[in-house]
Amino acid sequence: MNSRMENGHKLKSYDNGVPDQSGYEKEREKRLYPRIKLSAYLLALRPWSFNVSLMPVLLGFSLAYKSGVTCNWFGLIITALTALSVHGAGNVVNTYYDYVNGIDSKKSDDRTLVDHLLTTKELTFLGVVLYFIGCIGFVILTAITPIKLVHLAIVYFGGLSGSFLYTGGIGFKYIALGDVLVLIIFGPITVLFSYMVQTGSCNWGTIYYAIPLALNAEAILHSNNTRDLEADKKAGIETLAIIIGLTASEVLYGVFLFAPFTIFIIWGLKYSLWLMLPIITLPEAFSIERHFRTTDKQSVPKRTAKLNIYMGLLYTVGVFLSDSKSLPFINEIVT
């Protein structure tokens, strides 16, 4: 690089004639900064996992419809936004505590804090905002559903506290109890909450229908924990995958993955053939399971989450199309 004089000012230029673009690059980075920051916030939410909350909401809505109530579409939208807000907040809490406890690294799936895309203060603020949005959604729902406030509050705050305690506070994830929490939240609690908003009543039979979605949600978590088995072990935490070992974890993943399909077949033969609709996704499940048994498990959690979308939608449609008289527990409403 050399320099020359022009009108008394010293200008820099490269030997190849290309002008110094450092100023241009800084201006460009300044313009792109808001977009980069927004992308970082979205990444911290882990939106690829949101269907795990959305599918139970849709299933609860479908079960309410089969109960003979008039569909409240506004209630469905607010329920979905509330569930997704709490789920997103839980993901943020997970990222925060995994970083603080030294679990996340450059090889981690979520490197929001590791790569300094966001600061801990920015991530904390995001979590607070999401929980606040979730609580606003809850307040709106209490105004549009006739169910007793205390009943809806127990279910809602049970799910909210679970999303925080997964890694915050007690940190169930770190003492091999995270799997239990996921089975409860991303199945029974969310399905029941959605059903209660629509019907204004509590039907514990919805837990029965939540089982396939809960098992599939657990398959996502277990595949993630099995993939991170060595890293988690070095960090000094306990997960189910660490306790039972790699081989048993691969077998257990297969159980979580295929058990819902077994249930759909049994229910299809016993209650309604429409409940067999999710079987369409079985070939993809076999493909994912074969992939999981290889050494490269990096993409398995996201592939399993994608399977959850199609399986959950087909399951919901199957419930919609089934004769309500053939569905067990559907009319056993407890007010």
C-alpha positions as CSV (number, residue, x, y, z in Angstrom):
1,M,0.0,0.0,0.0
2,N,1.3,3.5,-0.8
3,S,0.1,7.0,-0.4
4,R,-0.2,10.2,-2.5
5,M,-1.0,13.9,-1.9
6,E,-4.2,15.5,-3.3
7,N,-5.3,19.0,-2.4
8,G,-2.9,19.0,0.6
9,H,-4.5,15.8,2.0
10,K,-2.7,12.5,2.3
11,L,-4.8,9.6,0.8
12,K,-4.2,5.9,1.1
13,S,-4.6,3.4,-1.7
14,Y,-3.5,-0.1,-2.4
15,D,-0.8,-1.0,-4.8
16,N,-3.3,-2.7,-7.1
17,G,-5.3,0.5,-7.3
18,V,-8.1,-0.6,-5.1
19,P,-9.0,2.2,-2.5
20,D,-9.0,1.6,1.2
21,Q,-12.5,0.3,2.1
22,S,-12.2,0.2,5.8
23,G,-14.6,3.2,6.2
24,Y,-17.1,1.6,3.9
25,E,-16.9,-1.7,5.7
26,K,-17.5,0.0,9.1
27,E,-20.5,1.8,7.6
28,R,-21.8,-1.4,6.2
29,E,-21.4,-3.2,9.5
30,K,-23.2,-0.4,11.2
31,R,-26.1,-0.8,8.9
32,L,-26.2,-4.6,9.2
33,Y,-25.9,-4.5,13.0
34,P,-29.6,-4.5,13.8
35,R,-30.2,-7.5,11.5
36,I,-27.3,-9.4,13.0
37,K,-28.6,-8.7,16.5
38,L,-32.1,-9.8,15.5
39,S,-30.7,-13.0,14.1
40,A,-28.8,-13.6,17.3
41,Y,-32.0,-13.2,19.3
42,L,-33.9,-15.6,17.0
43,L,-31.1,-18.1,17.3
44,A,-31.2,-18.0,21.0
45,L,-34.9,-18.9,20.9
46,R,-34.1,-22.2,19.1
47,P,-37.2,-21.9,16.9
48,W,-36.6,-25.3,15.3
49,S,-38.0,-26.8,18.6
50,F,-41.2,-24.7,18.8
51,N,-43.3,-27.4,17.2
52,V,-42.9,-29.4,20.4
53,S,-45.1,-26.9,22.1
54,L,-47.4,-26.1,19.1
55,M,-48.4,-29.7,18.4
56,P,-49.9,-30.3,21.9
57,V,-51.8,-27.0,21.6
58,L,-53.3,-28.1,18.3
59,L,-54.1,-31.6,19.8
60,G,-55.9,-30.0,22.8
61,F,-57.9,-27.8,20.4
62,S,-58.8,-30.9,18.3
63,L,-60.0,-32.8,21.4
64,A,-62.1,-29.9,22.5
65,Y,-63.7,-29.7,19.1
66,K,-64.6,-33.4,19.3
67,S,-66.2,-32.7,22.7
68,G,-68.8,-30.6,20.9
69,V,-67.8,-27.1,21.9
70,T,-67.7,-24.1,19.6
71,C,-64.2,-23.5,18.4
72,N,-62.6,-20.3,19.8
73,W,-60.0,-19.4,17.1
74,F,-58.8,-16.3,19.0
75,G,-58.3,-18.5,22.0
76,L,-56.3,-20.9,20.0
77,I,-54.0,-18.2,18.7
78,I,-53.4,-16.7,22.1
79,T,-52.9,-20.2,23.6
80,A,-50.2,-20.9,20.9
81,L,-48.5,-17.6,21.5
82,T,-48.5,-18.1,25.2
83,A,-47.1,-21.7,25.0
84,L,-44.4,-20.6,22.5
85,S,-43.4,-17.6,24.7
86,V,-42.9,-19.8,27.7
87,H,-41.1,-22.4,25.6
88,G,-38.8,-19.7,24.1
89,A,-38.1,-18.4,27.6
90,G,-37.2,-21.9,28.7
91,N,-34.8,-22.2,25.9
92,V,-33.2,-18.9,26.8
93,V,-32.8,-20.0,30.4
94,N,-31.3,-23.3,29.2
95,T,-28.7,-21.4,27.1
96,Y,-27.9,-19.1,30.0
97,Y,-27.3,-21.8,32.6
98,D,-25.5,-24.1,30.2
99,Y,-23.0,-21.3,29.5
100,V,-22.7,-20.2,33.1
101,N,-22.1,-23.7,34.3
102,G,-19.4,-24.2,31.6
103,I,-21.3,-26.8,29.6
104,D,-21.6,-25.0,26.3
105,S,-18.5,-24.9,24.1
106,K,-17.5,-24.1,20.5
107,K,-18.8,-27.6,19.5
108,S,-22.2,-27.0,21.1
109,D,-25.4,-26.8,19.1
110,D,-26.3,-23.5,20.7
111,R,-23.3,-21.0,20.8
112,T,-25.2,-17.8,21.3
113,L,-23.2,-16.8,24.3
114,V,-20.1,-18.9,23.5
115,D,-19.6,-16.9,20.2
116,H,-20.6,-13.6,22.0
117,L,-23.5,-13.1,19.7
118,L,-25.4,-11.8,22.8
119,T,-24.2,-10.8,26.2
120,T,-25.6,-12.5,29.3
121,K,-27.5,-9.3,30.2
122,E,-29.1,-9.3,26.7
123,L,-30.1,-12.9,27.0
124,T,-31.5,-12.4,30.5
125,F,-33.6,-9.5,29.2
126,L,-34.9,-11.6,26.4
127,G,-36.0,-14.3,28.9
128,V,-37.8,-11.8,31.1
129,V,-39.6,-10.3,28.1
130,L,-40.7,-13.8,26.9
131,Y,-42.0,-14.8,30.3
132,F,-43.8,-11.4,30.5
133,I,-45.5,-12.0,27.1
134,G,-46.5,-15.5,28.3
135,C,-48.1,-14.0,31.4
136,I,-50.0,-11.4,29.3
137,G,-51.3,-14.2,27.2
138,F,-52.4,-16.1,30.3
139,V,-54.3,-13.0,31.6
140,I,-56.1,-12.7,28.2
141,L,-57.0,-16.3,28.3
142,T,-58.5,-16.0,31.8
143,A,-60.8,-13.3,30.4
144,I,-62.1,-15.4,27.4
145,T,-62.6,-18.8,29.0
146,P,-65.2,-19.6,31.7
147,I,-62.9,-22.0,33.5
148,K,-62.0,-21.2,37.1
149,L,-58.9,-19.0,37.3
150,V,-57.3,-21.2,39.9
151,H,-57.5,-24.3,37.7
152,L,-56.0,-22.6,34.7
153,A,-53.4,-20.9,36.8
154,I,-52.2,-24.2,38.3
155,V,-51.7,-25.7,34.8
156,Y,-50.1,-22.6,33.4
157,F,-47.7,-21.8,36.2
158,G,-46.9,-25.5,36.5
159,G,-45.6,-25.4,32.9
160,L,-43.9,-22.0,33.4
161,S,-42.0,-23.1,36.5
162,G,-41.0,-26.3,34.8
163,S,-39.6,-24.4,31.8
164,F,-37.4,-22.4,34.2
165,L,-36.4,-25.3,36.6
166,Y,-35.2,-27.5,33.7
167,T,-31.8,-25.7,34.0
168,G,-32.5,-22.8,36.4
169,G,-32.9,-23.2,40.2
170,I,-32.9,-26.9,40.9
171,G,-31.7,-27.6,37.4
172,F,-33.5,-30.9,36.7
173,K,-31.4,-31.4,33.6
174,Y,-28.2,-31.6,35.6
175,I,-29.5,-34.3,37.9
176,A,-31.0,-36.6,35.3
177,L,-34.6,-35.5,35.9
178,G,-34.9,-33.3,32.8
179,D,-36.5,-36.2,30.9
180,V,-39.3,-36.4,33.4
181,L,-40.0,-32.7,33.1
182,V,-40.1,-32.8,29.3
183,L,-42.5,-35.8,29.3
184,I,-44.9,-33.8,31.6
185,I,-44.7,-30.4,30.0
186,F,-44.6,-31.1,26.3
187,G,-47.5,-33.5,26.5
188,P,-50.0,-33.6,29.4
189,I,-49.7,-30.1,30.6
190,T,-49.8,-28.3,27.3
191,V,-52.6,-30.5,25.8
192,L,-54.7,-30.0,29.0
193,F,-54.1,-26.3,29.0
194,S,-55.2,-25.9,25.4
195,Y,-58.3,-28.1,26.1
196,M,-59.3,-26.1,29.2
197,V,-59.1,-22.8,27.3
198,Q,-61.5,-24.1,24.6
199,T,-64.0,-26.0,26.8
200,G,-63.8,-24.1,30.1
201,S,-63.6,-27.6,31.7
202,C,-60.9,-30.0,32.9
203,N,-60.7,-33.4,31.3
204,W,-57.9,-35.6,32.6
205,G,-58.5,-38.0,29.8
206,T,-56.5,-35.6,27.6
207,I,-53.4,-37.0,29.2
208,Y,-54.2,-40.3,27.5
209,Y,-54.0,-38.6,24.1
210,A,-50.9,-36.7,25.0
211,I,-48.8,-39.8,25.4
212,P,-47.5,-40.1,21.8
213,L,-46.5,-36.4,21.6
214,A,-44.8,-36.6,25.0
215,L,-42.8,-39.7,23.9
216,N,-41.7,-38.0,20.7
217,A,-40.7,-34.9,22.6
218,E,-38.6,-37.1,24.9
219,A,-37.0,-38.7,21.8
220,I,-35.8,-35.2,20.7
221,L,-34.3,-34.5,24.2
222,H,-32.7,-37.9,24.5
223,S,-31.1,-37.7,21.1
224,N,-29.6,-34.4,22.1
225,N,-28.3,-35.7,25.4
226,T,-26.9,-38.8,23.8
227,R,-25.1,-36.7,21.2
228,D,-23.7,-34.5,23.9
229,L,-22.9,-37.4,26.2
230,E,-19.1,-37.0,26.4
231,A,-19.3,-33.2,26.7
232,D,-21.9,-33.4,29.5
233,K,-19.8,-36.0,31.3
234,K,-16.8,-33.7,31.2
235,A,-18.9,-30.8,32.5
236,G,-19.8,-32.9,35.6
237,I,-23.5,-33.2,35.1
238,E,-25.8,-36.2,35.1
239,T,-28.2,-37.1,32.3
240,L,-30.1,-40.3,31.6
241,A,-27.8,-40.9,28.6
242,I,-24.8,-40.7,30.9
243,I,-26.2,-43.0,33.5
244,I,-27.2,-45.8,31.1
245,G,-24.3,-45.4,28.6
246,L,-24.1,-45.0,24.8
247,T,-25.4,-48.4,23.7
248,A,-28.4,-48.4,26.0
249,S,-29.1,-44.8,25.0
250,E,-29.3,-45.7,21.4
251,V,-31.7,-48.5,22.2
252,L,-33.8,-46.2,24.4
253,Y,-34.0,-43.6,21.6
254,G,-35.5,-46.3,19.4
255,V,-38.1,-47.0,22.1
256,F,-39.1,-43.3,22.4
257,L,-39.1,-42.9,18.6
258,F,-41.2,-46.0,17.7
259,A,-43.5,-46.3,20.7
260,P,-45.9,-43.5,19.4
261,F,-46.3,-45.5,16.2
262,T,-47.2,-48.6,18.1
263,I,-49.8,-46.6,20.0
264,F,-51.3,-45.2,16.8
265,I,-51.6,-48.7,15.3
266,I,-53.3,-50.0,18.5
267,W,-55.6,-47.0,18.7
268,G,-56.4,-47.2,15.0
269,L,-57.5,-50.8,15.3
270,K,-59.4,-50.2,18.6
271,Y,-60.9,-46.8,18.2
272,S,-60.7,-45.2,14.7
273,L,-58.7,-46.0,11.6
274,W,-58.0,-42.2,11.2
275,L,-55.7,-42.4,14.2
276,M,-53.3,-44.4,12.0
277,L,-52.6,-41.4,9.8
278,P,-49.2,-40.6,11.5
279,I,-48.0,-44.1,10.3
280,I,-47.2,-42.2,7.0
281,T,-44.1,-40.8,8.7
282,L,-42.8,-44.2,9.8
283,P,-40.2,-44.6,6.9
284,E,-38.6,-41.3,8.0
285,A,-38.5,-42.5,11.6
286,F,-36.6,-45.6,10.4
287,S,-34.2,-43.4,8.5
288,I,-33.5,-41.2,11.5
289,E,-33.0,-44.2,13.8
290,R,-30.4,-45.7,11.4
291,H,-28.6,-42.3,11.3
292,F,-28.7,-42.2,15.1
293,R,-26.7,-45.4,15.4
294,T,-23.8,-43.9,13.5
295,T,-21.1,-41.8,15.1
296,D,-22.4,-38.5,13.6
297,K,-25.5,-37.6,15.6
298,Q,-25.3,-33.9,15.1
299,S,-28.4,-33.4,13.1
300,V,-30.6,-36.1,14.7
301,P,-32.3,-33.8,17.3
302,K,-33.5,-31.4,14.5
303,R,-34.5,-34.3,12.3
304,T,-36.5,-35.8,15.1
305,A,-38.1,-32.4,15.8
306,K,-39.1,-32.1,12.1
307,L,-40.6,-35.6,12.3
308,N,-42.6,-34.3,15.3
309,I,-44.2,-31.7,13.0
310,Y,-45.6,-34.1,10.5
311,M,-46.5,-36.8,13.0
312,G,-48.2,-34.2,15.2
313,L,-50.2,-32.6,12.4
314,L,-51.3,-36.0,11.1
315,Y,-52.3,-37.1,14.6
316,T,-54.3,-33.9,15.1
317,V,-56.1,-34.3,11.7
318,G,-56.8,-38.0,12.6
319,V,-58.5,-36.9,15.8
320,F,-60.5,-34.3,13.9
321,L,-61.7,-36.9,11.4
322,S,-62.6,-39.5,14.0
323,D,-66.1,-40.1,15.3
324,S,-66.2,-38.5,18.7
325,K,-68.3,-41.5,20.0
326,S,-65.3,-43.8,19.2
327,L,-62.8,-41.7,21.1
328,P,-62.4,-42.7,24.8
329,F,-62.7,-40.2,27.6
330,I,-63.7,-37.4,25.1
331,N,-67.0,-36.7,26.8
332,E,-65.9,-37.3,30.4
333,I,-65.7,-33.6,31.4
334,V,-65.0,-32.5,35.0
335,T,-65.9,-28.9,35.8
